[in-house]
Amino acid sequence: MSAGLRILLLLMAFVSCTYAIKKIRKSQMKIEEVIYWIAFAFLILLLAIFPKGGILIAEFLGVESPVNFVYLVMIFMLIVKVFFLSLKISQLEHKLWTLTQEIAIWQNELEKDSNENN
């Protein structure tokens, strides 16, 4: 792994950790969300500090270049994040659908009550 890539990975890990912590302090992100990004930065940091580990794992998995392994790991982690975000969106859509139905029922009951009083 080249020195330039290692420096880039270290810089990326530092910037992403700093940014995530800054967002927690400003209460713009939940801690659960930031834990993922800190773990992501930690993995990048490990790959940058211990490139031999990345090289060994790349050779074991049959990846031709350690750089390709780094990209593969990053892409995999981002795909996992997208999956969990999709899951969360599905859950929120279901809650929104349920709330919309409950509001419609309450409005219907209010209209019936107001019609009966007149």
CNS distance restraints for C-alpha pairs under 8 A (distance, minus, plus):
assign (resid   1 and name CA) (resid   5 and name CA) 6.77 0.50 0.50
assign (resid   1 and name CA) (resid   6 and name CA) 7.02 0.50 0.50
assign (resid   1 and name CA) (resid  51 and name CA) 6.36 0.50 0.50
assign (resid   1 and name CA) (resid  55 and name CA) 7.79 0.50 0.50
assign (resid   1 and name CA) (resid  66 and name CA) 6.31 0.50 0.50
assign (resid   1 and name CA) (resid  67 and name CA) 6.56 0.50 0.50
assign (resid   2 and name CA) (resid   6 and name CA) 6.38 0.50 0.50
assign (resid   3 and name CA) (resid   7 and name CA) 6.14 0.50 0.50
assign (resid   4 and name CA) (resid   8 and name CA) 6.13 0.50 0.50
assign (resid   5 and name CA) (resid   9 and name CA) 6.07 0.50 0.50
assign (resid   5 and name CA) (resid  48 and name CA) 7.86 0.50 0.50
assign (resid   6 and name CA) (resid  10 and name CA) 6.19 0.50 0.50
assign (resid   6 and name CA) (resid  47 and name CA) 7.92 0.50 0.50
assign (resid   6 and name CA) (resid  48 and name CA) 4.73 0.50 0.50
assign (resid   6 and name CA) (resid  49 and name CA) 7.43 0.50 0.50
assign (resid   6 and name CA) (resid  51 and name CA) 7.97 0.50 0.50
assign (resid   7 and name CA) (resid  11 and name CA) 6.07 0.50 0.50
assign (resid   7 and name CA) (resid  48 and name CA) 7.32 0.50 0.50
assign (resid   8 and name CA) (resid  12 and name CA) 5.99 0.50 0.50
assign (resid   9 and name CA) (resid  13 and name CA) 6.05 0.50 0.50
assign (resid   9 and name CA) (resid  44 and name CA) 6.08 0.50 0.50
assign (resid   9 and name CA) (resid  45 and name CA) 6.61 0.50 0.50
assign (resid   9 and name CA) (resid  47 and name CA) 7.85 0.50 0.50
assign (resid   9 and name CA) (resid  48 and name CA) 5.75 0.50 0.50
assign (resid  10 and name CA) (resid  14 and name CA) 6.16 0.50 0.50
assign (resid  10 and name CA) (resid  44 and name CA) 7.26 0.50 0.50
assign (resid  10 and name CA) (resid  45 and name CA) 5.70 0.50 0.50
assign (resid  10 and name CA) (resid  48 and name CA) 6.05 0.50 0.50
assign (resid  10 and name CA) (resid  49 and name CA) 7.91 0.50 0.50
assign (resid  11 and name CA) (resid  15 and name CA) 6.07 0.50 0.50
assign (resid  12 and name CA) (resid  16 and name CA) 6.03 0.50 0.50
assign (resid  12 and name CA) (resid  41 and name CA) 7.48 0.50 0.50
assign (resid  12 and name CA) (resid  44 and name CA) 7.95 0.50 0.50
assign (resid  13 and name CA) (resid  17 and name CA) 6.12 0.50 0.50
assign (resid  13 and name CA) (resid  40 and name CA) 7.92 0.50 0.50
assign (resid  13 and name CA) (resid  41 and name CA) 4.38 0.50 0.50
assign (resid  13 and name CA) (resid  42 and name CA) 6.83 0.50 0.50
assign (resid  13 and name CA) (resid  44 and name CA) 6.05 0.50 0.50
assign (resid  13 and name CA) (resid  45 and name CA) 5.86 0.50 0.50
assign (resid  14 and name CA) (resid  18 and name CA) 6.07 0.50 0.50
assign (resid  14 and name CA) (resid  41 and name CA) 7.28 0.50 0.50
assign (resid  15 and name CA) (resid  19 and name CA) 6.00 0.50 0.50
assign (resid  16 and name CA) (resid  20 and name CA) 6.06 0.50 0.50
assign (resid  16 and name CA) (resid  37 and name CA) 7.18 0.50 0.50
assign (resid  16 and name CA) (resid  38 and name CA) 7.51 0.50 0.50
assign (resid  16 and name CA) (resid  41 and name CA) 6.48 0.50 0.50
assign (resid  17 and name CA) (resid  21 and name CA) 6.17 0.50 0.50
assign (resid  17 and name CA) (resid  37 and name CA) 7.11 0.50 0.50
assign (resid  17 and name CA) (resid  38 and name CA) 5.62 0.50 0.50
assign (resid  17 and name CA) (resid  41 and name CA) 6.32 0.50 0.50
assign (resid  18 and name CA) (resid  22 and name CA) 6.11 0.50 0.50
assign (resid  19 and name CA) (resid  23 and name CA) 6.28 0.50 0.50
assign (resid  20 and name CA) (resid  24 and name CA) 6.44 0.50 0.50
assign (resid  20 and name CA) (resid  29 and name CA) 7.99 0.50 0.50
assign (resid  20 and name CA) (resid  34 and name CA) 5.85 0.50 0.50
assign (resid  20 and name CA) (resid  37 and name CA) 7.04 0.50 0.50
assign (resid  20 and name CA) (resid  38 and name CA) 7.37 0.50 0.50
assign (resid  21 and name CA) (resid  25 and name CA) 6.34 0.50 0.50
assign (resid  21 and name CA) (resid  34 and name CA) 7.52 0.50 0.50
assign (resid  22 and name CA) (resid  26 and name CA) 6.39 0.50 0.50
assign (resid  23 and name CA) (resid  27 and name CA) 6.13 0.50 0.50
assign (resid  23 and name CA) (resid  28 and name CA) 5.20 0.50 0.50
assign (resid  23 and name CA) (resid  29 and name CA) 5.67 0.50 0.50
assign (resid  24 and name CA) (resid  28 and name CA) 6.05 0.50 0.50
assign (resid  24 and name CA) (resid  29 and name CA) 5.43 0.50 0.50
assign (resid  24 and name CA) (resid  30 and name CA) 6.74 0.50 0.50
assign (resid  24 and name CA) (resid  31 and name CA) 6.76 0.50 0.50
assign (resid  24 and name CA) (resid  34 and name CA) 7.56 0.50 0.50
assign (resid  29 and name CA) (resid  33 and name CA) 6.74 0.50 0.50
assign (resid  29 and name CA) (resid  34 and name CA) 6.95 0.50 0.50
assign (resid  30 and name CA) (resid  34 and name CA) 6.50 0.50 0.50
assign (resid  31 and name CA) (resid  35 and name CA) 6.14 0.50 0.50
assign (resid  32 and name CA) (resid  36 and name CA) 7.08 0.50 0.50
assign (resid  33 and name CA) (resid  37 and name CA) 7.00 0.50 0.50
assign (resid  34 and name CA) (resid  38 and name CA) 6.11 0.50 0.50
assign (resid  35 and name CA) (resid  39 and name CA) 6.07 0.50 0.50
assign (resid  36 and name CA) (resid  40 and name CA) 6.10 0.50 0.50
assign (resid  37 and name CA) (resid  41 and name CA) 6.10 0.50 0.50
assign (resid  38 and name CA) (resid  42 and name CA) 6.03 0.50 0.50
assign (resid  39 and name CA) (resid  43 and name CA) 6.19 0.50 0.50
assign (resid  40 and name CA) (resid  44 and name CA) 6.35 0.50 0.50
assign (resid  40 and name CA) (resid  77 and name CA) 7.47 0.50 0.50
assign (resid  41 and name CA) (resid  45 and name CA) 6.03 0.50 0.50
assign (resid  42 and name CA) (resid  46 and name CA) 6.15 0.50 0.50
assign (resid  43 and name CA) (resid  47 and name CA) 6.31 0.50 0.50
assign (resid  44 and name CA) (resid  48 and name CA) 6.20 0.50 0.50
assign (resid  45 and name CA) (resid  49 and name CA) 6.04 0.50 0.50
assign (resid  46 and name CA) (resid  50 and name CA) 5.74 0.50 0.50
assign (resid  46 and name CA) (resid  51 and name CA) 7.85 0.50 0.50
assign (resid  47 and name CA) (resid  51 and name CA) 5.37 0.50 0.50
assign (resid  47 and name CA) (resid  53 and name CA) 7.20 0.50 0.50
assign (resid  47 and name CA) (resid  54 and name CA) 5.91 0.50 0.50
assign (resid  47 and name CA) (resid  70 and name CA) 7.58 0.50 0.50
assign (resid  50 and name CA) (resid  54 and name CA) 7.08 0.50 0.50
assign (resid  51 and name CA) (resid  55 and name CA) 6.16 0.50 0.50
assign (resid  52 and name CA) (resid  56 and name CA) 6.04 0.50 0.50
assign (resid  53 and name CA) (resid  57 and name CA) 6.15 0.50 0.50
assign (resid  54 and name CA) (resid  58 and name CA) 5.95 0.50 0.50
assign (resid  54 and name CA) (resid  66 and name CA) 6.30 0.50 0.50
assign (resid  54 and name CA) (resid  69 and name CA) 7.32 0.50 0.50
assign (resid  54 and name CA) (resid  70 and name CA) 7.55 0.50 0.50
assign (resid  55 and name CA) (resid  59 and name CA) 6.13 0.50 0.50
assign (resid  55 and name CA) (resid  65 and name CA) 7.83 0.50 0.50
assign (resid  55 and name CA) (resid  66 and name CA) 5.23 0.50 0.50
assign (resid  56 and name CA) (resid  60 and name CA) 6.09 0.50 0.50
assign (resid  57 and name CA) (resid  61 and name CA) 6.10 0.50 0.50
assign (resid  58 and name CA) (resid  62 and name CA) 6.02 0.50 0.50
assign (resid  58 and name CA) (resid  63 and name CA) 4.91 0.50 0.50
assign (resid  58 and name CA) (resid  64 and name CA) 7.13 0.50 0.50
assign (resid  58 and name CA) (resid  65 and name CA) 6.96 0.50 0.50
assign (resid  58 and name CA) (resid  66 and name CA) 5.69 0.50 0.50
assign (resid  58 and name CA) (resid  69 and name CA) 5.72 0.50 0.50
assign (resid  59 and name CA) (resid  63 and name CA) 5.88 0.50 0.50
assign (resid  59 and name CA) (resid  64 and name CA) 7.08 0.50 0.50
assign (resid  63 and name CA) (resid  68 and name CA) 6.94 0.50 0.50
assign (resid  63 and name CA) (resid  69 and name CA) 6.28 0.50 0.50
assign (resid  64 and name CA) (resid  68 and name CA) 7.25 0.50 0.50
assign (resid  65 and name CA) (resid  69 and name CA) 6.54 0.50 0.50
assign (resid  66 and name CA) (resid  70 and name CA) 6.31 0.50 0.50
assign (resid  67 and name CA) (resid  71 and name CA) 6.35 0.50 0.50
assign (resid  68 and name CA) (resid  72 and name CA) 5.99 0.50 0.50
assign (resid  69 and name CA) (resid  73 and name CA) 6.12 0.50 0.50
assign (resid  70 and name CA) (resid  74 and name CA) 6.27 0.50 0.50
assign (resid  71 and name CA) (resid  75 and name CA) 6.04 0.50 0.50
assign (resid  72 and name CA) (resid  76 and name CA) 6.04 0.50 0.50
assign (resid  73 and name CA) (resid  77 and name CA) 6.18 0.50 0.50
assign (resid  74 and name CA) (resid  78 and name CA) 6.20 0.50 0.50
assign (resid  75 and name CA) (resid  79 and name CA) 6.11 0.50 0.50
assign (resid  76 and name CA) (resid  80 and name CA) 6.26 0.50 0.50
assign (resid  77 and name CA) (resid  81 and name CA) 6.29 0.50 0.50
assign (resid  78 and name CA) (resid  82 and name CA) 6.17 0.50 0.50
assign (resid  79 and name CA) (resid  83 and name CA) 6.17 0.50 0.50
assign (resid  80 and name CA) (resid  84 and name CA) 6.39 0.50 0.50
assign (resid  81 and name CA) (resid  85 and name CA) 6.14 0.50 0.50
assign (resid  82 and name CA) (resid  86 and name CA) 6.06 0.50 0.50
assign (resid  83 and name CA) (resid  87 and name CA) 6.24 0.50 0.50
assign (resid  84 and name CA) (resid  88 and name CA) 6.17 0.50 0.50
assign (resid  85 and name CA) (resid  89 and name CA) 6.11 0.50 0.50
assign (resid  86 and name CA) (resid  90 and name CA) 6.20 0.50 0.50
assign (resid  87 and name CA) (resid  91 and name CA) 6.35 0.50 0.50
assign (resid  88 and name CA) (resid  92 and name CA) 6.17 0.50 0.50
assign (resid  89 and name CA) (resid  93 and name CA) 6.05 0.50 0.50
assign (resid  90 and name CA) (resid  94 and name CA) 6.25 0.50 0.50
assign (resid  91 and name CA) (resid  95 and name CA) 6.30 0.50 0.50
assign (resid  92 and name CA) (resid  96 and name CA) 6.07 0.50 0.50
assign (resid  93 and name CA) (resid  97 and name CA) 6.09 0.50 0.50
assign (resid  94 and name CA) (resid  98 and name CA) 6.22 0.50 0.50
assign (resid  95 and name CA) (resid  99 and name CA) 6.09 0.50 0.50
assign (resid  96 and name CA) (resid 100 and name CA) 6.04 0.50 0.50
assign (resid  97 and name CA) (resid 101 and name CA) 6.33 0.50 0.50
assign (resid  98 and name CA) (resid 102 and name CA) 6.28 0.50 0.50
assign (resid  99 and name CA) (resid 103 and name CA) 6.11 0.50 0.50
assign (resid 100 and name CA) (resid 104 and name CA) 6.18 0.50 0.50
assign (resid 101 and name CA) (resid 105 and name CA) 6.23 0.50 0.50
assign (resid 102 and name CA) (resid 106 and name CA) 6.21 0.50 0.50
assign (resid 103 and name CA) (resid 107 and name CA) 6.09 0.50 0.50
assign (resid 104 and name CA) (resid 108 and name CA) 6.11 0.50 0.50
assign (resid 105 and name CA) (resid 109 and name CA) 6.23 0.50 0.50
assign (resid 106 and name CA) (resid 110 and name CA) 6.15 0.50 0.50
assign (resid 107 and name CA) (resid 111 and name CA) 6.15 0.50 0.50
assign (resid 108 and name CA) (resid 112 and name CA) 6.25 0.50 0.50
assign (resid 109 and name CA) (resid 113 and name CA) 6.17 0.50 0.50
assign (resid 110 and name CA) (resid 114 and name CA) 6.13 0.50 0.50
assign (resid 111 and name CA) (resid 115 and name CA) 6.06 0.50 0.50
assign (resid 112 and name CA) (resid 116 and name CA) 6.16 0.50 0.50
assign (resid 113 and name CA) (resid 117 and name CA) 6.29 0.50 0.50
assign (resid 114 and name CA) (resid 118 and name CA) 6.47 0.50 0.50
